[in-house]
């Protein structure tokens, strides 16, 4: 059975973007990027909302020659994984190995977890909020950036209560702190 993992790079005050939608402050340096690559490598399927898909789809065709090795590595990780985009408006996908689902079906995600041999990532705060509320998320991984943005898109939803156990943590030289929590009662 696969684990469903929610990962995000956030401000210290818990936002994935500021009130204008800017998230430039979250761009990982090479040390953080290499760590992200290591924890993303076991992912077999990405579940994403439309907005996150549109941001991430650049990895599908982005030229990587001349880029740092961590960039080419992440492009390979993204390209080799399956993607399921949850959107009522997206017409055409711009990446391979990609399906569009019009609605989030918790039972279908539960079945996917049961049959998948590789872990599954859920991304996009709205989609993750649905997965968290449905009790489907097994792990929450957060990269806390040393910045306070004062508002914007929250990483974690309101009105969802979960008990968590810290299973890993790491401090990077640029001040970013990684926290990995297992949802209590999850595998």
C-alpha positions, 0 to 999 in steps of 0.5 A: 500500500502506498502512502499519500504525502503532502509536501510544501515549501512555506513561509514561517507563517504557513503560506505557500504564496503571498497575497499577490500569488508570489512565491519567489521566496520559496525557490530552493537553493541547490542544497534544499533542491537536492534534498527535495529530489531525494524525498520526491524520487520514490513518488510514482504519482502526483495528484495536483490541482490545475494551478499547481499543474500549470506551474509544474508542467514547465518541468516537462519540456524545460531544457536542462542542459547547462542547468545545475544537476539538481534541476535536471534530476528533478525534471527526470523525477517529474517526467517519469511519474504519473500525474492526475490533475483535478480540474473542472476547467482544464481542457488539454494537458501539456505533459505525458503520463497525465490524466484529468479528473473532474472531481476529487473522489476520496474512495478512488484515491483510497483504491489508488493507494491500495494498489500502488507500489510507489508513494503518491504525492498530493499538491495544491492547497485546495486539493490537499485540503480535501485529502486531509479532510477525507483522512487520506494523507499519511505524511505531511512534509513542510519546508519552512522558509525564513520569511514571513509574508503576512497572508496569502494561500495557506499550506494547511486548511482551517477546520481540519484537526489531525494528530501528528508524530514528528519522524524527521527534521533537518536544518539547511545552511540557508535557514530552511527547516524541513519537518516530516510528520506522520499522521497518527494512525496512518501506516 
